[in-house]
Amino acid sequence: MALDAWKSMTSFLDDEEQGLSGWLDGLSERLQAGLTEAMETGGPSAQAAKDFLNGTWLGHPLHPALVFLPLGAWSTAAVLDVLGEQRAADASIGLGILSSLPTAAAGLAQWHDIQSKPRRVGMAHALLNTIALGCYAGSWAARAAGHRKLGISLSTLGLGTTGVSGYLGGELAYNLGVGVSRTAWSTEVEGASPAISEFQVAAPASSLVEGELSAGEIEVDGQKIPLVLLKRGNQVLALNGTCTHAGGPLAEGKLVDGDCVQCPWHGSIFNMHDGTVVQSPATAPQPHFEARVRDGNVEVRAVREG
């Protein structure tokens, strides 16, 4: 019964036509539009802030790495309340409130570029977290005013709300794949097949145009791997063609900043030389390949690290 109740929490968000789903979509669209406008107004500084909050520098999303701060502080406060350690409990409440702010900012940056059911679940997750934060802010104020029982009641309600919100966070990450690299199980990343270390034909050399992005493809052990290719003189640059952020087709993107490819879906930018992330929302780098022209064909193999 309890398990069914938990599962039903996300099933109502499947249907876009349902009242609550439609309301969440409308709210999400307005908020995302506002964030986009703020990004455009803020220019490079706003983009740099978004890159930082997304975790581009970290190599994976920053939000999950920050979540333990408020949750840990608030859970500790609950234990300290039981033990009668009032001052320490109150300090933990305050620490949780303060640390929730950068945590929420990182979550908002990550949420900005998702759509459909993940966006709805993310909005519900954020609203529950906002309610929890309100409970804890009220708890901290009540404690400071000497209304300890009210403060403990509010913090208990807040902790329960974070538990429900945490379930939705797990749904986002583990069932809906938000923040998971779309190339994590690609053969060249796992290194599971020796065949990926051998040169394979990816495209006819005649299909490449100097300074323009082109599509290629190889197949390893039955797995097809799309590629994005770039010809620069006698050199050919090659990356996995599936954007690590949300699976966008990089070969349909555009060339920016010299030798960088921009995903057509959400604007992530990668260096064609080594796949490093230049601009979020992507955080994981693109797998890259060694490429050569042989017998009229472009051939590629996985880059041998080290």
N, C-alpha and C positions, 0 to 999 in steps of 0.2 A: 504493500500500500504506500509506504513512504517513498519507495523508489519510483513508483508510478507518478506520485505527486511531483517529485523533482523533475521527471522527464516531461511532464505536462507544462512545465514552466517555459519551455522553448517551443513546444509544438504550436502554441497559439500565435507564434510569430512567423509561421510558415506562409500563411495566406495573406497576400498583400491587400486583399479586399476586406479583411476583417477590420472592424472599427479601430481597435487599439493599434494594429499594424499600420493602418493608414495614417493614424494620428502620429505615430512614431516616425513614419516616412516623411510626413509634412514637416515635423519639427526638425528632423535630420537635414532635410533639404535646405531649410532656412539657415540652420547653424553652419552647414558646410559652405553655403554661399557666402555667409558672413566671414568665415575663416578665409575663403579664397580671396574675397575683397581686401581683407586685412593683409594677406600675403602680397597681393599686387601693390597695395599702397606702401607696404614696408620695404619692398624691393629686395636687394641682396641681403640686407641685414635680417629681414624676416625669414628669408630662405635659409640663411645660416643658422638661425635659431631653430627652425623646423628640422634641419639636418641633425642638429645636436640632440633635440628632443626625440627624434625618431631613433637615434642610436647608430647613425651611419659610421661614426668614429669607433663604435664599440663592436661592430660586426654582426649585431643582432639587435632586435628592439630593446630600447632602454626601459620601457614601462614595466616589464616583468621584473627587472632587476631592482626597481624602486619600491615595488608593492610590499616587500617584506618590512619596510620601515614603518608605515602607519599601522599595518596589521600586527606587527610584532609589538609595537608600543601599546596599542589598545588591548591586545591579549594580555600583555604584562600587567596593564592597569587593572584588568578584571581579577587577576590572581592576587595582586597587591590589595585590592579592596577586600577580598575574602580574608586575607591575613591581617587586615586592620592597619596596613601601612598607608595612612591617608596622604601624607605629603608626597611620598614616592608615587602613589597611584595618580595623584593630581598632576604631577610632573610628566608622567607617561602619557596622560590624556593630552596635555599641551604639546608634547613632542610628536604625538600622532597627528594632531591637527596641522602643525607646521610642515611635517614631512609629506602630508597628503597633497599639498599644493603642487610641488614639482612632479609628484607621481601622477596627479590628474593632468597636468600640462603635457606630460609625455604620452599619456593615454589618448589625449585629445589630438595630438599630432599624428599618432598612428591611425586613429579612427577617421581622420579627415579624408583619407583616400580609399575607403571601402564602401561597397554598395550592397543593395538587396538585403537578404536576411542577416548577413553579418553586421550590416549597418544598423538594422533594427535591434539586434541583440546587443550591440555595442552601446546604443542609446539607452536601452533599458538598464544595462550595466552601469552607465554613467549616472543615470537618474537615481538609482538605488544608492550609489556611492555618495551622491550629493545629499540624499536624505540622511545617510549614516553620518556624514560630516556635520550636518545640522544638529543631529542628536548629540554628537560629541561636543560641539561648540556650546550647545545648551547645557550639557553636563558640566563643562568646565566653568561656565558662568554660575550655575547653581552651586557648585562646590565652593567657588570663591565667595559667594554670598552667604555661605553657611547652611545651605539647604542640601545636606549630604545625601539624604535618602532619595530626593528627586534627582540629584546628580548621578547616583548609582543606577537608578531606574533608566535614565536617559542613555547612559553609556551601555547598559545591558541591551537596550533596544538597538542601539547603534551597532553593537557587536553582532547581534543576530542579523541585522540588515546586511552587514558586510559578508556574512556567510552566504546569504542568498545571492548577493552580487558576485561573490567569488565563484559560485556555481556557473553563472553566466560567463564569467571570465574564462573558466575552463572550457565551456562550450565554444567560445570564440577561438581559443587556441587549438584545442585538441580535436574537435569535431568539424569546425568550419575552416581551420587552417590559417587564421589571420596571424600574420607575422612569421609563418613558416616558409622557408625558401622553397620556391617551386622547382628547384633543380637538386634538392637534397638527395633524391634517390636516382639521379641520373648516373649512368655507368661511369662516366669520367670522374664524378665526385666520389662515388663509393669505391672506385678502383677494383671492382669485383671481377672484371674480365681482363685477361691479358691482351685480348684483341684490341682494346682501346689504346694500347701503347704502340700499335702498328699503324703506319700510314694507310689511310683509306681515301678513296675518291669522294669528294664532297660536292663538286660542281665542275662543269666544263670551264676551262680558263677563259674561253671566249665570251662567257656570260658575265664576266666582271668588267665593270667600267671604272676607269681611274677616278678616285675620289668619290665614289658613290657606294652606298650600301647594297649588298646583294644577299640573296638567300642561298643556303646550301643545306645538305642533309647527309648524315651517315647512319648506318645501321650496325649495331653491335649486339650480338646474341638475341636478335629479334626485337631489340629496342631501337626505335628511330629517334635520332637526336637532331633537332633542327639547329641550324647555324646561321649566324650573321657574319658576312664576310666584307672586307674592305681592302681594295687594291691601292697600294701606295708605291708607285714605281715597280720595282722587281719584288717588292715585299707584299705579302698577303696577311692581313690580320684576321683572326677568327675567334669568335666567342660562341658559347651556347646561345641559341637564338630565343630561348624562353626566359623572359624577365623573371628574376628571382623574387620580385615583389609579389606579383599577382598573375604571372604567366603570360604577359603581353608578348606579341610577336615583334621582336626587336628588328628583324629585317624590314618591317613595315614602318619603322621609326625614321628619325632624321638624324643627319650628321651635324653635330654642334661642336663648337670650341675646338676645331681642328680634327682630332681623331677620337671623338667621343660619340656614342650613340645614345639617343634619347628615346625611351619607350613611348609608343604612341598612346598608351592607355593612361598612365598617371604621371608621366614626365620624369621618371627615374633616369639618371644619366650614368653611363659607365665608360671607362677608358677602354678603347678597343685594344690597346697594347697588352693589358694584363687583367682586364675585367674589374678593376677596382671601382668602387662606388664614388662618383663625383657629386651626385645630388640625390637626396631622398625623394620619395618615400622608401626606396630600397635600402636595405641595410647589409644584406649578404652580397658579396661580389659575384660577378658572372664567371663561371668556369671558362677558362680560355684554352686555346689549342695552338700547337705549333703547326704552321702551314707552309706548304711549298707548291711550286708548279712543276709537274713532271708529265711528259708525254701528252701535253695539251689539256691536262686536268689539274684542278686544285685538290691537293691531298692534305689531310690533317691527321694529327694524332694528339692524344692527351699530353699536356706539358708534364715533363718529368721534374718533380720538385726535388731540390737539394742537390 
